[in-house]
Amino acid sequence: MSATIDACDVIGAPVLPPPQVAGAITRLRALLARVHRGLAPPPVQVLEGVFGLLDHGALAALCNLDVPEQLDRPLPVTELARRVEADPELVRRLVHYAAGRGWLRVDRRGRARPTRTTRFLRRDHPGGWRAWVEFASGPEVVAAVARLGTDPRVADAFASANGAPFFDWQTAHPDRHHVFDMAMAAGGRLHGLALAAALDWGATTRVCDIGGGTGALLGVLVDRHPHLQGVLFDLPAVIARATPHPRVEVVAGDAFAGLPPGCDTYLFVNVLHDWDDEHVVQLLRGVSTRAIVVEGERRERPVDDITARTDVLMLALAPGGRERTTGELADLAARAGLGLERTVALPTGDRAHVLR
Ligand SMILES: C[S@@+](CC[C@H](N)C(=O)[O-])C[C@H]1O[C@@H](n2cnc3c(N)ncnc32)[C@H](O)[C@@H]1O
């Protein structure tokens, strides 16, 4: 899949937008959202917050009914219901909710119509984003988020709800672990494209992706830069599911026991945010050349973006895990003996931190 992947497949636009444009769009959306909220009286804001949980349930229901697959053209709701073999009234109610979210559209004739997002929700879409719905609607994730809500002081919400810490639980549940890998691969393709374009890879020869999942990111990166050799490093259960690539060596192991030697660049993409500060320092100490850390950048002043959401997701899934400001990452890197050389904004909204 990686050889042919392009921006249309991963983000729905012919090219990745320049980071400044992506940043401006995020800020504009945040401003409009503030205006939207500001126009609502407080009780409506409270109810909208409470009913936020229904977004998740309705999206999962729509996908579990295969609505994205069946809605391949404008369809009367009764016809859509026939196709998905469900009660027309159930389908109408979900379709109307979904129209308010942009997952599909309802036209003047009352027909459901696919939007760009509907296509991204299909199981066979090359971007693979459907896996995020399947991951986030898994009972273990739902239980962890619920535990955070009922017991916010608990040290590890995921383990408290499911009996084991996140990665141990995943390893013991291969079917769900595979879904998590697929969700990570969707982001990996996007990050692969973004990193391939945003950084100069000319002086790099051998790049290791630590916690690189099944290799989606590395596959895209080495395809775009044919002089690169890749080393994919992850837990044994994940490496067993890796997608083979002729220029990517796969290495299974525990990053806390040491990193594969002999690479001039080590990537950590959405990996450090899984861990507390001590573990992050331990991981970075394994790097004696160059590290590129890609994470959502937490701002000192709150911004309503994906990073604000993944920061709270980490509260539910990963004890001590968090999104960090560039300053916080630089401080942890310094404790590991690495200096922050520069940072590069990415069109994904994340930031690449180059450490040496
Ligand atoms: C949040 S995912 C990020 C995956 C990928 N880098 C991305 O951005 O999509 C974290 C990855 O770290 C891996 N991981 C967790 N603990 C690890 C360990 N001790 N050693 C190596 N990899 C580990 C997980 O299996 C998973 O693939």
The ligand as an ORCA input file, in Angstrom:
! r2SCAN-3c Opt
* xyz 0 1
  C       0.963      5.268     20.196
  S       1.704      4.007     19.241
  C       2.530      4.952     17.978
  C       2.720      4.160     16.732
  C       3.354      4.934     15.575
  N       4.650      5.462     15.905
  C       2.425      6.011     15.092
  O       2.695      7.179     15.248
  O       1.368      5.693     14.567
  C       3.059      3.493     20.286
  C       3.862      2.342     19.720
  O       4.898      2.028     20.671
  C       5.004      0.617     20.756
  N       5.586      0.253     22.056
  C       4.991      0.293     23.265
  N       5.851     -0.105     24.221
  C       7.005     -0.423     23.588
  C       8.254     -0.907     24.051
  N       8.483     -1.128     25.342
  N       9.225     -1.112     23.131
  C       9.005     -0.877     21.808
  N       7.835     -0.411     21.313
  C       6.837     -0.181     22.212
  C       3.576      0.151     20.582
  O       3.508     -1.215     20.239
  C       3.057      1.084     19.506
  O       3.299      0.577     18.220
*
